[in-house]
């Protein structure tokens, strides 16, 4: 009798997944990225976080941004996503091309030469999670603290989502403590990892 032509679970080919948390600054995206990544690691999923590239931009950002700064951010985001998805089964992005583009739109208007790139790339995420604004941003040494600017970016993000027609999971503003579970459920992952039965009958 020949063994069935089935690979052991550890050798089964895996489908790589890329998700992004989008939203204005100071809304909790980074914390969510690390929470979701930690839950996936507990399930032996190889995971990487594409961290917010704007924090490493050598050029002005926020209200004083320039076209060169936003081009650096946009293309660095894409490059780091390509690198991460080539290696890891799950890639969690702290921002997407869409909300990075929103900062460019806020100060420089929509750019026809970039619209096709953004519209194409934003469809490469398996899931986008929109993180709502709940409070004014706190000073962190890098991002703007103006509540007006924060809400302006949030509105532009919503407008771009509508214009591009991309599906988005809207996180519930009244259930912040449940955001991680919502994200995991959208990815088809239970909040609690499966328990191993240590007491197997002999």
Buried (B, 14 or more C-beta within 10 A) or exposed (E): EEEEEEEEEEEEEEEBBBBBBBBBBBBBBBBBBBBBBEBBEEEEBEBBBBBBBBBEBEBEBBEEBBEEBBBBBBBBBBEBBEEBBEEBBBBBBBBBBBBBBBBBBBBEEBBEEBBEBBBEBBEBBBBBBBBBBEEEBEEEEEBBBEBEBBEBBBBBBBEBBEEBEBEBBEBEEEEBEEBBBBBBEBBEBEEEEEEEEEEEEE
